[in-house]
């Protein structure tokens, strides 16, 4: 953590605090704080990174969508689902428009939005998103890829949350193979 902070300080002095690289370092530092469950420290870093990325790259750029996604996941971790929802939706829209709907990052956005809906108890909204994400990731990465297993597991957990254990079991078993 101190090395990230030192690097950020050096970069800010040499390139300026509105530089694209500075925003990337902010985002990386925010991710680290988030992993350490230091949510209050991560939040302003993500917000500042998002502002810089928006100004530098525009709000229709994949890197902007990634930062939106990261901020949404942070809000979700904090239990602030209503703040997370529009950010996940915006990231999904940008990724679909710019990267296409058969891209792994688009599938990740579907997956993340489905997880949020599941956390909110909105299972009927989560289900088609989980299914679509699984289909895309299976097509792109193959059914032997670890991400496919993670997406399978997510769908199984969703079915379990819905009380549909007979649908959940084979998916869980397949994810373990």
C-alpha positions in Angstrom: 0.0 0.0 0.0 2.7 2.6 0.8 4.4 1.8 -2.5 1.2 2.5 -4.4 0.7 5.7 -2.6 4.3 6.7 -3.2 4.0 5.9 -6.9 0.8 7.9 -7.1 2.4 10.9 -5.5 5.4 10.8 -7.9 3.1 10.4 -10.9 0.9 13.2 -9.8 4.0 15.5 -9.5 5.5 14.5 -12.7 2.5 14.1 -15.0 -0.2 16.0 -13.2 -3.3 14.8 -11.3 -5.4 15.0 -14.4 -3.3 12.6 -16.5 -4.7 9.3 -17.7 -1.9 7.3 -16.0 -2.7 9.0 -12.7 -6.3 7.8 -13.1 -5.1 4.2 -13.7 -3.0 4.3 -10.6 -5.9 5.8 -8.6 -8.1 2.9 -9.8 -5.4 0.3 -8.9 -5.0 1.8 -5.4 -8.8 1.8 -5.0 -8.9 -1.9 -5.9 -6.2 -2.6 -3.3 -8.2 -0.7 -0.6 -11.3 -2.6 -1.6 -9.6 -5.9 -1.3 -8.5 -4.9 2.1 -12.1 -4.0 2.9 -11.1 -0.4 3.3 -14.2 0.9 1.5 -14.1 4.5 2.7 -10.6 4.9 1.4 -11.5 3.2 -1.9 -14.6 5.3 -2.7 -13.0 8.7 -3.4 -10.2 7.1 -5.4 -12.6 5.4 -7.7 -14.6 8.6 -8.0 -11.6 10.7 -8.9 -10.3 8.0 -11.3 -13.7 8.0 -13.0 -13.8 11.7 -13.4 -10.3 11.8 -14.9 -11.0 8.9 -17.3 -14.2 10.6 -18.4 -12.4 13.8 -19.2 -9.4 12.0 -20.8 -11.1 9.2 -22.8 -14.7 10.1 -22.8 -17.6 8.3 -21.2 -17.9 5.7 -24.0 -14.5 4.1 -23.5 -13.9 0.5 -22.2 -11.5 1.8 -19.5 -14.3 4.2 -18.3 -16.7 1.2 -18.2 -14.1 -0.8 -16.2 -13.8 1.9 -13.6 -17.7 2.2 -13.5 -17.8 -1.5 -12.9 -15.2 -1.3 -10.1 -17.1 1.5 -8.4 -20.3 -0.5 -8.7 -18.7 -3.5 -7.1 -17.5 -1.3 -4.3 -21.0 0.1 -3.7 -22.3 -3.5 -3.7 -19.7 -4.6 -1.2 -20.9 -1.7 1.0 -24.5 -2.9 0.7 -25.4 0.3 -1.3 -27.2 -1.6 -4.0 -29.2 1.4 -5.4 -25.9 3.3 -6.1 -24.4 0.2 -7.7 -27.3 -0.6 -10.0 -27.1 2.3 -12.5 -23.3 2.0 -12.6 -23.5 -1.7 -13.5 -26.1 -0.9 -16.1 -24.0 1.9 -17.6 -20.9 -0.3 -17.8 -22.9 -3.0 -19.5 -24.3 -0.5 -22.0 -20.8 0.9 -22.8 -19.2 -2.5 -23.1 -22.0 -3.8 -25.4 -21.8 -0.7 -27.6 -18.0 -0.5 -27.8 -16.8 -4.0 -27.4 -19.8 -5.9 -28.7 -22.1 -8.4 -27.0 -19.8 -11.4 -27.6 -16.9 -10.0 -25.6 -15.7 -11.4 -22.3 -15.9 -7.9 -20.6 -19.6 -7.7 -21.7 -20.1 -11.1 -20.2 -18.4 -9.9 -17.0 -20.8 -7.0 -16.9 -23.8 -9.3 -17.3 -22.4 -11.5 -14.6 -21.9 -8.6 -12.2 -25.3 -7.2 -12.8 -26.8 -10.6 -12.2 -25.0 -10.9 -8.9 -26.3 -7.5 -7.8 -29.9 -8.5 -8.7 -29.4 -11.7 -6.8 -28.1 -9.8 -3.8 -31.2 -7.5 -4.0 -33.5 -10.6 -4.1 -34.6 -9.8 -7.7 -34.0 -13.3 -9.0 -36.2 -13.0 -12.1 -34.0 -10.2 -13.3 -30.8 -12.0 -12.5 -31.7 -15.3 -14.2 -31.6 -14.2 -17.9 -28.5 -12.2 -17.3 -26.7 -15.1 -15.7 -27.8 -17.4 -18.5 -26.6 -15.0 -21.2 -23.3 -14.4 -19.5 -22.7 -18.2 -19.2 -23.5 -18.7 -22.9 -21.2 -15.9 -24.0 -18.3 -17.0 -21.8 -18.7 -20.6 -22.9 -18.7 -19.6 -26.5 -15.6 -17.4 -26.2 -13.4 -19.1 -23.7 -14.8 -22.7 -23.8 -16.5 -24.8 -21.2 -13.1 -25.9 -19.7 -12.1 -22.4 -18.8 -12.1 -21.4 -15.0 -14.2 -18.4 -15.8 -16.9 -20.7 -17.2 -16.9 -22.7 -14.0 -17.3 -19.4 -12.0 -20.2 -18.4 -14.2 -21.8 -21.9 -13.8 -21.4 -21.6 -10.1 -23.0 -18.2 -10.1 -26.0 -19.6 -11.9 -26.2 -22.5 -9.5 -26.2 -20.2 -6.5 -28.9 -18.2 -8.1 -31.1 -21.3 -8.6 -30.3 -22.2 -5.0 -31.4 -18.8 -3.9 -34.6 -19.3 -5.8 -35.2 -22.6 -4.1 -34.8 -24.5 -7.4 -32.3 -27.0 -6.0 -32.9 -29.5 -8.8 -31.5 -26.9 -11.3 -28.7 -25.9 -9.0 -27.2 -29.3 -8.3 -26.1 -30.3 -11.8 -24.6 -26.9 -12.4 -22.7 -27.0 -9.2 -21.4 -30.5 -10.1 -20.4 -29.3 -13.5 -18.6 -26.3 -12.1 -16.4 -28.6 -10.0 -15.3 -30.7 -12.9 
